[in-house]
Every structure is written in structure tokens, then in C-alpha cells.
Amino acid sequence: MSVSRGKRTGWDPNTAQRGLQWGDLNEPEQAAVEGQMSLLGEEMDSRMSTLADSVQVTRERAEARGADDDAIQPYRSKENRLRSGAEDVIPGPVHLDQAARRRADDVEQGTLSRSLPHEDIVGGRWYFDHNRAMGSIEGIETERAIAVGGVVSEGVAPDEEIAAVQDIVRTGTTTRTSSKGVIKRAQEVMKMEDPTKALDPARNPKTYAYSRATMAADPNSPEGMEYEVRTRHLGRVIRGEEDPRQGTLALFGDLSPRAWASDDEHASPSERASAREWDRQNRAVAAMDHAYETVEGEAPPQPLNPLGDTAQDTWARAETFGDHFPTPAYRKAAGDINIKKRETVTDPETGETEQRRIEGMHPSASSDSLRHAWENEADRRAGEILQERHQTDFRVTPGMVQPSWWTAQKRSVPSLRSEAARQPGTFASLTGDAPASTDSRFNEHLRQREKQRKAEAKTPKEKTLPAFTPKGNPKRDLRRQGTPWSPKNFRR
């Protein structure tokens, strides 16, 4: 597995055109972040308890001000989630390669057991479906809808994001989030000449990467078509439906020729022609990958970019510590905890304390940016693991990995699936209001699969027909038993 050797690139939060990436840090800075991530795993129980105490204080202040129950409920839920997680967690260090392997495992296991019938890899088309759904909202252009959705995503669940954007387009506000700051920023984006300028990669790298990935996920673009071909091949190989040596088309189609046909003396002329075309197309993709990899400055968020930026929300942080939580339902609580960039130092002589930057930490990047870079590197390494395991002749990029394990993790928690099914707008496509989310389709898929399983488990019961008695009244006896009378119902 290759390791990103850090060399300071001059990334500056004041002029950044993309989120901080692992390769932007030099080796001492990478070591400092890895040390803090490992320490976070070891102190997870105490850190969660401390944050729960802080949330409790905020909740009690809100109650003292007379805030209504709708405003207090988010604090109460977060406090309960943190306290339950603190009791459930098994503290221990965490490392980049460990987080990468977990992501790769979730892509494979999710593809085998939690994917929808139309999905190549679990959740692989999430951004493309989201792009299409945003484009279907009336009264707003797709790019602006995606930018508004990125801002709104800070305050609503993914299942409600599209419906919240629709509310803002129609009425100028939404009741799906209690955060006035989120609503205010969304209203500002609606008025901006260039809505993409509302996304700050340094201040909020998750929102920036999320929105840019959605904008780039155009299903009709060459990259979108190539992405579909690659994920289809990867999904088939994971399921054992296709030999990994079977080549994939590089662009604009799916010939799927045998990669070794050009060297096979028994291959037919058409197979050899397909192999030559495959070689030509594969060289084109290799050149495209190389072009992405050597871009300096802004890294394009295309789904095929080997260094593509990926959205790292609380689910990503929870995924990193998934092995530390025996109960999956409490896993997401880990996403509320972040690494420290500064530490409190006490002067042994005077007893005075001061906050100092931890040795080796990047001088200007925020804790969110540093954590984002670490998680994004885990996605990149997970792609390398999948590429090596399944012998793909193409790069498995972070843009393939992140939506896949993200979807698999959400679908692995039954309580969250049930909660998603109750969210307003989840099944709105059935009423023509908004496109249904991937989670809602998975919920419906589970229900239909369970219904089918129960139907197949039922065995028809054989009716015992009454014997013919000459002295009795056959019609009357059958009528009392609820059996329609006919001559064939009698056994003589």
C-alpha cells in the first residue's frame, strides 16, 4: 500500500480552493494528527462523558429560559446518545490503516447484504441520484439547489434535505430544522449571484466536499458513465458474478472483453478486436487518472479523481471508531468528538495555565480540517485495498468508496432505518412531492423482501372433506362448515 509522504503544499485557509488533504501536511504534521487520533480513541469514553455534561448545561439553560420542547429535544437526544455511547465504547487506539480496512470491509459486506436490486455496489450511485433529485426541484437551478442543500445538510438529516430545499424555494424558510443560522445562510445562498462561493472549504470542509461531489455527479457526463462501468464491474466481482481478470471498458460503453484474448491463440477475431479496443480505452483512462493525480492547486471532485475530496460528516467519524462500539446504534455518538489542536499547559513554578498549539500541528488549519484530511486519506487507502483485493484494472477512487460505506453503515442500524421511514418527505415520491431517498427505498425493499419471505413460508392447508352420509343433509352440513356445496366436494 502506498503511503502519502507529506510535503507542505502551501495550503492556506484564507485562500483555499479545496479542503485540506493528507498530502498537504508534512511528515511531522501528519504524525501529530495521527497521534491525536490515536489518543482520541483511548480517551473516547471520558471525552464523550465530558461533552455530555456540556450539552446538559446547555439544555438546562434553555429550559430555564422557557424554550419550547422542540428546541430542547435536540440537546436531550444528543446528551442521551453521548452517555449511552460512553458506557458502550471500548477505548483503544485507532490508526489510518485500521480505518481504511474497516471502510473496505463495509463496502464489501454492504454490497453483499445491504444493497438494493438496482445497485452495483451498495450506495454507489448516491451522489448521482442526489444530483438528479436536486435537478428535479422546480423554481431553482440545479447548482443553486445543491449549494442550498449543502448548507441545509448541517441542520437536517439526508432524508429531509430535498424536502427542506423545496420548502425554502416555495416559502423562503423551512420547519425541518430548528437552527436559525442554517436557515439564514440558506436564504443568503438563494440570493447570491454565484452560489458556489457560499461554500468555504476551510471553514466547513464537510459541506464543501459534499456539495462539490454532488455537483460533479452528473450521470450524463463521460466521468459519470465511466463511474457506472467501474462500479458495475466491482460489484459483480465482489458478488462472485464476474472474474476479476475480465477487463472493463474504459469509456463510453461496456464491452467487457477478456483481457487476455489478444494473447490467446484460441480467441476468435471478435474477441481479439475487443481486447485491442480494451487496451486502447484502458490507456485513455490511465492518462485521465494521471492527469487528475498530477493536478496542483484545486483538486477536481470528480468521482474518478484518485485524490478526490470526500464528505466527512459525523458518520465518517463514527465509521473510524466502529470497531470500538459493540452496539452499532451508539456508534454515531463518536462523530460528535473531534481531535485537539491545542493543549493546556501549566507552569510548574507559577501554577498559571495557558493554551498552546500541540507540537507538530499545522499552524493555520482548524481541527475540523485536520480531521477531514485524515478521514479522506482513510477513504483513499480503502480504495487501494479494494483494488488490490479484487484485482481491478482501474483505480477504486475515494469517490467510489465514501458513498458506499456511508450507505452501508446507515443501513446496518435498524433503529435508524425505522427512524428514516418516519421522516417527513422520505416517501414523498409516492405522493409526487419529492424524490424518495436511498434509505427509504432500502426500507421499502426490506419490507417487500420480508413480505415475500413470509408468503413463501406459508404452506397451503388441505381441507378435509366430509364423508357422504345418505341419511344426512349434505347441503346443510357443508353450508354450516362454510364450504360451498358442489358434487365434487363429496367422497363416496
Secondary structure as the mmCIF struct_conf table of DSSP 4:
data_model
#
loop_
_struct_conf.conf_type_id
_struct_conf.id
_struct_conf.beg_label_comp_id
_struct_conf.beg_label_asym_id
_struct_conf.beg_label_seq_id
_struct_conf.end_label_comp_id
_struct_conf.end_label_asym_id
_struct_conf.end_label_seq_id
TURN_TY1_P TURN_TY1_P1 PRO A 13 THR A 15
BEND BEND1 GLN A 17 ARG A 18
HELX_RH_3T_P HELX_RH_3T_P1 TRP A 22 ASP A 24
BEND BEND2 LEU A 25 LEU A 25
HELX_RH_AL_P HELX_RH_AL_P1 GLU A 27 GLU A 42
TURN_TY1_P TURN_TY1_P2 GLU A 43 GLU A 43
HELX_RH_AL_P HELX_RH_AL_P2 MET A 44 ALA A 64
TURN_TY1_P TURN_TY1_P3 ARG A 65 GLY A 66
HELX_RH_AL_P HELX_RH_AL_P3 ASP A 69 ASP A 88
HELX_RH_AL_P HELX_RH_AL_P4 LEU A 96 SER A 113
BEND BEND3 ARG A 114 ARG A 114
TURN_TY1_P TURN_TY1_P4 PRO A 117 HIS A 118
BEND BEND4 ASP A 120 ILE A 121
TURN_TY1_P TURN_TY1_P5 VAL A 122 ARG A 125
HELX_RH_AL_P HELX_RH_AL_P5 TRP A 126 GLY A 135
TURN_TY1_P TURN_TY1_P6 SER A 136 SER A 136
BEND BEND5 ILE A 137 ILE A 137
TURN_TY1_P TURN_TY1_P7 GLU A 138 GLY A 139
BEND BEND6 ILE A 140 ILE A 140
HELX_RH_AL_P HELX_RH_AL_P6 THR A 142 VAL A 152
TURN_TY1_P TURN_TY1_P8 SER A 153 GLY A 155
BEND BEND7 VAL A 156 VAL A 156
HELX_RH_AL_P HELX_RH_AL_P7 PRO A 158 THR A 171
BEND BEND8 GLY A 172 GLY A 172
BEND BEND9 THR A 175 ARG A 176
HELX_RH_AL_P HELX_RH_AL_P8 LYS A 180 LYS A 191
BEND BEND10 GLU A 193 ASP A 194
HELX_RH_3T_P HELX_RH_3T_P2 PRO A 195 ALA A 198
TURN_TY1_P TURN_TY1_P9 PRO A 201 ARG A 203
HELX_RH_AL_P HELX_RH_AL_P9 PRO A 205 ALA A 216
TURN_TY1_P TURN_TY1_P10 PRO A 219 ASN A 220
BEND BEND11 SER A 221 SER A 221
HELX_RH_AL_P HELX_RH_AL_P10 PRO A 222 ARG A 239
TURN_TY1_P TURN_TY1_P11 GLY A 240 GLY A 240
BEND BEND12 GLU A 241 GLU A 242
TURN_TY1_P TURN_TY1_P12 PRO A 244 ARG A 245
STRN STRN1 GLN A 246 GLN A 246
BEND BEND13 ALA A 250 GLY A 253
STRN STRN2 ARG A 258 ARG A 258
TURN_TY1_P TURN_TY1_P13 ALA A 259 TRP A 260
HELX_RH_3T_P HELX_RH_3T_P3 ALA A 261 ASP A 263
TURN_TY1_P TURN_TY1_P14 GLU A 265 HIS A 266
HELX_RH_AL_P HELX_RH_AL_P11 PRO A 269 GLU A 293
TURN_TY1_P TURN_TY1_P15 THR A 294 THR A 294
BEND BEND14 GLY A 297 GLU A 298
TURN_TY1_P TURN_TY1_P16 PRO A 303 LEU A 304
TURN_TY1_P TURN_TY1_P17 PRO A 306 LEU A 307
HELX_RH_AL_P HELX_RH_AL_P12 THR A 314 THR A 320
TURN_TY1_P TURN_TY1_P18 PHE A 321 PHE A 321
HELX_RH_3T_P HELX_RH_3T_P4 GLY A 322 HIS A 324
BEND BEND15 PRO A 326 THR A 327
HELX_RH_3T_P HELX_RH_3T_P5 PRO A 328 ASP A 336
BEND BEND16 LYS A 341 LYS A 341
STRN STRN3 ARG A 342 THR A 346
TURN_TY1_P TURN_TY1_P19 PRO A 348 THR A 350
STRN STRN4 THR A 353 ARG A 357
HELX_LH_PP_P HELX_LH_PP_P1 ILE A 358 ILE A 358
TURN_TY1_P TURN_TY1_P20 GLU A 359 GLY A 360
BEND BEND17 PRO A 363 SER A 364
HELX_RH_AL_P HELX_RH_AL_P13 SER A 367 HIS A 390
TURN_TY1_P TURN_TY1_P21 GLN A 391 GLN A 391
BEND BEND18 ASP A 393 PHE A 394
HELX_RH_AL_P HELX_RH_AL_P14 PRO A 398 ARG A 411
TURN_TY1_P TURN_TY1_P22 SER A 412 SER A 412
HELX_RH_AL_P HELX_RH_AL_P15 PRO A 414 ARG A 422
BEND BEND19 GLN A 423 GLN A 423
TURN_TY1_P TURN_TY1_P23 PRO A 424 PHE A 427
HELX_RH_3T_P HELX_RH_3T_P6 ALA A 428 THR A 431
TURN_TY1_P TURN_TY1_P24 GLY A 432 GLY A 432
BEND BEND20 ASP A 433 ALA A 434
HELX_LH_PP_P HELX_LH_PP_P2 PRO A 435 SER A 437
HELX_RH_AL_P HELX_RH_AL_P16 THR A 438 ALA A 457
HELX_LH_PP_P HELX_LH_PP_P3 PRO A 460 LYS A 463
HELX_LH_PP_P HELX_LH_PP_P4 LEU A 465 PRO A 466
STRN STRN5 ALA A 467 ALA A 467
HELX_LH_PP_P HELX_LH_PP_P5 PHE A 468 PHE A 468
TURN_TY1_P TURN_TY1_P25 PRO A 470 LYS A 471
BEND BEND21 GLY A 472 GLY A 472
HELX_RH_AL_P HELX_RH_AL_P17 PRO A 474 ARG A 480
TURN_TY1_P TURN_TY1_P26 GLN A 481 GLY A 482
HELX_LH_PP_P HELX_LH_PP_P6 THR A 483 TRP A 485
HELX_RH_3T_P HELX_RH_3T_P7 PRO A 487 ASN A 489
STRN STRN6 ARG A 491 ARG A 491
#
